[in-house]
């Protein structure tokens, strides 16, 4: 009888592990992206970083020399972590959200999927 109980417990553990892995993937997209982009807080010109669904908003105090590269890397890292397409918008630090209806309410925009940069107007 003990052998059967041991086998049942072992099977429960084996089949229970994927459930735990799936539960970790149920984290909200903003949390996954926030963990992937924590390094942005170390960039002196970055005033703040916000997450909305599959969008990343970065508020800039100034333009670092590698501005375009930082934006593209952030988009690539967020898309890779999320396993989905992500859009990164760079905004002046004073502007805390995207302005509805205004096409050019941002400094630049980069779209990336887990494999490549789809588009970017960052220079």
Biotite code that builds the C-alpha atoms (Angstrom):
import biotite.structure as struc

atoms = struc.array([
    struc.Atom([0.000, 0.000, 0.000], chain_id="A", res_id=1, res_name="UNK", atom_name="CA", element="C"),
    struc.Atom([2.836, 2.411, 0.804], chain_id="A", res_id=2, res_name="UNK", atom_name="CA", element="C"),
    struc.Atom([4.319, 1.841, -2.614], chain_id="A", res_id=3, res_name="UNK", atom_name="CA", element="C"),
    struc.Atom([1.054, 2.891, -4.328], chain_id="A", res_id=4, res_name="UNK", atom_name="CA", element="C"),
    struc.Atom([0.776, 5.976, -2.149], chain_id="A", res_id=5, res_name="UNK", atom_name="CA", element="C"),
    struc.Atom([4.373, 6.883, -2.980], chain_id="A", res_id=6, res_name="UNK", atom_name="CA", element="C"),
    struc.Atom([3.695, 6.524, -6.694], chain_id="A", res_id=7, res_name="UNK", atom_name="CA", element="C"),
    struc.Atom([0.584, 8.687, -6.457], chain_id="A", res_id=8, res_name="UNK", atom_name="CA", element="C"),
    struc.Atom([2.530, 11.401, -4.628], chain_id="A", res_id=9, res_name="UNK", atom_name="CA", element="C"),
    struc.Atom([5.359, 11.207, -7.183], chain_id="A", res_id=10, res_name="UNK", atom_name="CA", element="C"),
    struc.Atom([2.909, 11.527, -10.092], chain_id="A", res_id=11, res_name="UNK", atom_name="CA", element="C"),
    struc.Atom([1.201, 14.475, -8.421], chain_id="A", res_id=12, res_name="UNK", atom_name="CA", element="C"),
    struc.Atom([4.565, 16.216, -8.067], chain_id="A", res_id=13, res_name="UNK", atom_name="CA", element="C"),
    struc.Atom([5.587, 15.483, -11.644], chain_id="A", res_id=14, res_name="UNK", atom_name="CA", element="C"),
    struc.Atom([2.316, 16.716, -13.126], chain_id="A", res_id=15, res_name="UNK", atom_name="CA", element="C"),
    struc.Atom([2.096, 19.606, -10.678], chain_id="A", res_id=16, res_name="UNK", atom_name="CA", element="C"),
    struc.Atom([5.369, 21.215, -11.792], chain_id="A", res_id=17, res_name="UNK", atom_name="CA", element="C"),
    struc.Atom([4.061, 22.471, -15.176], chain_id="A", res_id=18, res_name="UNK", atom_name="CA", element="C"),
    struc.Atom([1.144, 24.079, -13.368], chain_id="A", res_id=19, res_name="UNK", atom_name="CA", element="C"),
    struc.Atom([3.586, 26.089, -11.239], chain_id="A", res_id=20, res_name="UNK", atom_name="CA", element="C"),
    struc.Atom([5.516, 27.176, -14.341], chain_id="A", res_id=21, res_name="UNK", atom_name="CA", element="C"),
    struc.Atom([2.266, 28.223, -16.010], chain_id="A", res_id=22, res_name="UNK", atom_name="CA", element="C"),
    struc.Atom([1.253, 30.162, -12.914], chain_id="A", res_id=23, res_name="UNK", atom_name="CA", element="C"),
    struc.Atom([4.475, 32.167, -13.120], chain_id="A", res_id=24, res_name="UNK", atom_name="CA", element="C"),
    struc.Atom([3.675, 33.060, -16.749], chain_id="A", res_id=25, res_name="UNK", atom_name="CA", element="C"),
    struc.Atom([0.301, 34.442, -15.621], chain_id="A", res_id=26, res_name="UNK", atom_name="CA", element="C"),
    struc.Atom([2.057, 37.529, -14.304], chain_id="A", res_id=27, res_name="UNK", atom_name="CA", element="C"),
    struc.Atom([0.704, 40.747, -15.819], chain_id="A", res_id=28, res_name="UNK", atom_name="CA", element="C"),
    struc.Atom([2.588, 42.004, -18.897], chain_id="A", res_id=29, res_name="UNK", atom_name="CA", element="C"),
    struc.Atom([3.688, 45.193, -17.129], chain_id="A", res_id=30, res_name="UNK", atom_name="CA", element="C"),
    struc.Atom([5.427, 43.188, -14.410], chain_id="A", res_id=31, res_name="UNK", atom_name="CA", element="C"),
    struc.Atom([7.292, 41.005, -16.914], chain_id="A", res_id=32, res_name="UNK", atom_name="CA", element="C"),
    struc.Atom([8.441, 44.081, -18.852], chain_id="A", res_id=33, res_name="UNK", atom_name="CA", element="C"),
    struc.Atom([9.361, 45.956, -15.665], chain_id="A", res_id=34, res_name="UNK", atom_name="CA", element="C"),
    struc.Atom([11.648, 43.111, -14.615], chain_id="A", res_id=35, res_name="UNK", atom_name="CA", element="C"),
    struc.Atom([13.257, 42.994, -18.061], chain_id="A", res_id=36, res_name="UNK", atom_name="CA", element="C"),
    struc.Atom([13.889, 46.759, -18.118], chain_id="A", res_id=37, res_name="UNK", atom_name="CA", element="C"),
    struc.Atom([15.077, 47.474, -14.577], chain_id="A", res_id=38, res_name="UNK", atom_name="CA", element="C"),
    struc.Atom([18.421, 48.620, -16.007], chain_id="A", res_id=39, res_name="UNK", atom_name="CA", element="C"),
    struc.Atom([16.716, 51.742, -17.415], chain_id="A", res_id=40, res_name="UNK", atom_name="CA", element="C"),
    struc.Atom([16.587, 53.184, -13.900], chain_id="A", res_id=41, res_name="UNK", atom_name="CA", element="C"),
    struc.Atom([20.385, 53.366, -14.051], chain_id="A", res_id=42, res_name="UNK", atom_name="CA", element="C"),
    struc.Atom([20.378, 55.623, -17.134], chain_id="A", res_id=43, res_name="UNK", atom_name="CA", element="C"),
    struc.Atom([20.816, 59.186, -15.778], chain_id="A", res_id=44, res_name="UNK", atom_name="CA", element="C"),
    struc.Atom([18.622, 60.793, -18.466], chain_id="A", res_id=45, res_name="UNK", atom_name="CA", element="C"),
    struc.Atom([15.646, 58.487, -17.765], chain_id="A", res_id=46, res_name="UNK", atom_name="CA", element="C"),
    struc.Atom([13.227, 60.304, -15.469], chain_id="A", res_id=47, res_name="UNK", atom_name="CA", element="C"),
    struc.Atom([10.598, 57.554, -15.261], chain_id="A", res_id=48, res_name="UNK", atom_name="CA", element="C"),
    struc.Atom([9.360, 54.348, -16.927], chain_id="A", res_id=49, res_name="UNK", atom_name="CA", element="C"),
    struc.Atom([5.686, 53.323, -17.181], chain_id="A", res_id=50, res_name="UNK", atom_name="CA", element="C"),
    struc.Atom([3.992, 50.245, -18.581], chain_id="A", res_id=51, res_name="UNK", atom_name="CA", element="C"),
    struc.Atom([0.578, 50.045, -20.255], chain_id="A", res_id=52, res_name="UNK", atom_name="CA", element="C"),
    struc.Atom([-0.463, 46.661, -21.669], chain_id="A", res_id=53, res_name="UNK", atom_name="CA", element="C"),
    struc.Atom([2.212, 45.957, -24.325], chain_id="A", res_id=54, res_name="UNK", atom_name="CA", element="C"),
    struc.Atom([3.532, 49.528, -24.331], chain_id="A", res_id=55, res_name="UNK", atom_name="CA", element="C"),
    struc.Atom([6.515, 50.978, -22.524], chain_id="A", res_id=56, res_name="UNK", atom_name="CA", element="C"),
    struc.Atom([6.635, 54.737, -21.929], chain_id="A", res_id=57, res_name="UNK", atom_name="CA", element="C"),
    struc.Atom([10.017, 56.259, -21.098], chain_id="A", res_id=58, res_name="UNK", atom_name="CA", element="C"),
    struc.Atom([10.281, 59.834, -19.828], chain_id="A", res_id=59, res_name="UNK", atom_name="CA", element="C"),
    struc.Atom([13.546, 61.540, -20.780], chain_id="A", res_id=60, res_name="UNK", atom_name="CA", element="C"),
    struc.Atom([15.232, 64.496, -19.043], chain_id="A", res_id=61, res_name="UNK", atom_name="CA", element="C"),
    struc.Atom([17.723, 64.837, -21.865], chain_id="A", res_id=62, res_name="UNK", atom_name="CA", element="C"),
    struc.Atom([19.007, 63.025, -24.911], chain_id="A", res_id=63, res_name="UNK", atom_name="CA", element="C"),
    struc.Atom([21.898, 60.666, -24.205], chain_id="A", res_id=64, res_name="UNK", atom_name="CA", element="C"),
    struc.Atom([24.411, 59.973, -26.922], chain_id="A", res_id=65, res_name="UNK", atom_name="CA", element="C"),
    struc.Atom([23.010, 56.462, -27.446], chain_id="A", res_id=66, res_name="UNK", atom_name="CA", element="C"),
    struc.Atom([19.329, 57.509, -27.371], chain_id="A", res_id=67, res_name="UNK", atom_name="CA", element="C"),
    struc.Atom([18.234, 55.404, -30.395], chain_id="A", res_id=68, res_name="UNK", atom_name="CA", element="C"),
    struc.Atom([20.194, 52.377, -29.240], chain_id="A", res_id=69, res_name="UNK", atom_name="CA", element="C"),
    struc.Atom([18.704, 52.537, -25.724], chain_id="A", res_id=70, res_name="UNK", atom_name="CA", element="C"),
    struc.Atom([15.166, 52.696, -27.151], chain_id="A", res_id=71, res_name="UNK", atom_name="CA", element="C"),
    struc.Atom([15.727, 49.807, -29.553], chain_id="A", res_id=72, res_name="UNK", atom_name="CA", element="C"),
    struc.Atom([17.361, 47.671, -26.858], chain_id="A", res_id=73, res_name="UNK", atom_name="CA", element="C"),
    struc.Atom([14.473, 48.356, -24.469], chain_id="A", res_id=74, res_name="UNK", atom_name="CA", element="C"),
    struc.Atom([11.943, 47.346, -27.131], chain_id="A", res_id=75, res_name="UNK", atom_name="CA", element="C"),
    struc.Atom([13.864, 44.188, -27.991], chain_id="A", res_id=76, res_name="UNK", atom_name="CA", element="C"),
    struc.Atom([14.316, 43.185, -24.327], chain_id="A", res_id=77, res_name="UNK", atom_name="CA", element="C"),
    struc.Atom([10.657, 43.810, -23.439], chain_id="A", res_id=78, res_name="UNK", atom_name="CA", element="C"),
    struc.Atom([9.403, 41.892, -26.501], chain_id="A", res_id=79, res_name="UNK", atom_name="CA", element="C"),
    struc.Atom([11.741, 38.992, -25.767], chain_id="A", res_id=80, res_name="UNK", atom_name="CA", element="C"),
    struc.Atom([10.627, 38.823, -22.117], chain_id="A", res_id=81, res_name="UNK", atom_name="CA", element="C"),
    struc.Atom([6.942, 39.074, -23.021], chain_id="A", res_id=82, res_name="UNK", atom_name="CA", element="C"),
    struc.Atom([7.147, 36.759, -26.063], chain_id="A", res_id=83, res_name="UNK", atom_name="CA", element="C"),
    struc.Atom([5.017, 39.290, -27.905], chain_id="A", res_id=84, res_name="UNK", atom_name="CA", element="C"),
    struc.Atom([5.209, 42.524, -29.882], chain_id="A", res_id=85, res_name="UNK", atom_name="CA", element="C"),
    struc.Atom([5.959, 45.605, -27.772], chain_id="A", res_id=86, res_name="UNK", atom_name="CA", element="C"),
    struc.Atom([5.975, 49.329, -28.546], chain_id="A", res_id=87, res_name="UNK", atom_name="CA", element="C"),
    struc.Atom([8.320, 51.702, -26.737], chain_id="A", res_id=88, res_name="UNK", atom_name="CA", element="C"),
    struc.Atom([7.445, 55.400, -26.727], chain_id="A", res_id=89, res_name="UNK", atom_name="CA", element="C"),
    struc.Atom([9.941, 58.015, -25.613], chain_id="A", res_id=90, res_name="UNK", atom_name="CA", element="C"),
    struc.Atom([8.428, 61.155, -24.134], chain_id="A", res_id=91, res_name="UNK", atom_name="CA", element="C"),
    struc.Atom([9.744, 64.365, -22.618], chain_id="A", res_id=92, res_name="UNK", atom_name="CA", element="C"),
    struc.Atom([9.908, 63.906, -18.823], chain_id="A", res_id=93, res_name="UNK", atom_name="CA", element="C"),
    struc.Atom([7.163, 66.483, -18.265], chain_id="A", res_id=94, res_name="UNK", atom_name="CA", element="C"),
    struc.Atom([4.690, 64.534, -20.435], chain_id="A", res_id=95, res_name="UNK", atom_name="CA", element="C"),
    struc.Atom([3.516, 61.612, -18.312], chain_id="A", res_id=96, res_name="UNK", atom_name="CA", element="C"),
    struc.Atom([1.238, 59.892, -20.852], chain_id="A", res_id=97, res_name="UNK", atom_name="CA", element="C"),
    struc.Atom([0.551, 59.587, -24.558], chain_id="A", res_id=98, res_name="UNK", atom_name="CA", element="C"),
    struc.Atom([-1.789, 62.321, -25.719], chain_id="A", res_id=99, res_name="UNK", atom_name="CA", element="C"),
    struc.Atom([-4.869, 60.846, -27.377], chain_id="A", res_id=100, res_name="UNK", atom_name="CA", element="C"),
    struc.Atom([-5.407, 61.936, -30.960], chain_id="A", res_id=101, res_name="UNK", atom_name="CA", element="C"),
    struc.Atom([-2.001, 63.556, -31.356], chain_id="A", res_id=102, res_name="UNK", atom_name="CA", element="C"),
    struc.Atom([0.114, 61.526, -33.746], chain_id="A", res_id=103, res_name="UNK", atom_name="CA", element="C"),
    struc.Atom([3.438, 63.082, -32.764], chain_id="A", res_id=104, res_name="UNK", atom_name="CA", element="C"),
    struc.Atom([3.020, 63.450, -28.998], chain_id="A", res_id=105, res_name="UNK", atom_name="CA", element="C"),
    struc.Atom([6.235, 61.475, -28.455], chain_id="A", res_id=106, res_name="UNK", atom_name="CA", element="C"),
    struc.Atom([9.941, 61.921, -29.202], chain_id="A", res_id=107, res_name="UNK", atom_name="CA", element="C"),
    struc.Atom([10.227, 58.559, -30.916], chain_id="A", res_id=108, res_name="UNK", atom_name="CA", element="C"),
    struc.Atom([8.581, 55.164, -31.210], chain_id="A", res_id=109, res_name="UNK", atom_name="CA", element="C"),
    struc.Atom([10.081, 51.685, -31.591], chain_id="A", res_id=110, res_name="UNK", atom_name="CA", element="C"),
    struc.Atom([8.122, 48.519, -32.281], chain_id="A", res_id=111, res_name="UNK", atom_name="CA", element="C"),
    struc.Atom([9.766, 45.134, -31.729], chain_id="A", res_id=112, res_name="UNK", atom_name="CA", element="C"),
    struc.Atom([8.719, 41.534, -31.686], chain_id="A", res_id=113, res_name="UNK", atom_name="CA", element="C"),
    struc.Atom([10.745, 38.816, -29.939], chain_id="A", res_id=114, res_name="UNK", atom_name="CA", element="C"),
    struc.Atom([12.904, 38.346, -33.054], chain_id="A", res_id=115, res_name="UNK", atom_name="CA", element="C"),
    struc.Atom([13.533, 41.797, -34.512], chain_id="A", res_id=116, res_name="UNK", atom_name="CA", element="C"),
    struc.Atom([12.921, 45.530, -34.529], chain_id="A", res_id=117, res_name="UNK", atom_name="CA", element="C"),
    struc.Atom([9.823, 45.955, -36.697], chain_id="A", res_id=118, res_name="UNK", atom_name="CA", element="C"),
    struc.Atom([10.038, 49.736, -36.999], chain_id="A", res_id=119, res_name="UNK", atom_name="CA", element="C"),
    struc.Atom([11.697, 52.691, -35.313], chain_id="A", res_id=120, res_name="UNK", atom_name="CA", element="C"),
    struc.Atom([11.918, 56.399, -35.946], chain_id="A", res_id=121, res_name="UNK", atom_name="CA", element="C"),
    struc.Atom([14.454, 56.953, -33.151], chain_id="A", res_id=122, res_name="UNK", atom_name="CA", element="C"),
    struc.Atom([17.637, 58.718, -34.243], chain_id="A", res_id=123, res_name="UNK", atom_name="CA", element="C"),
])
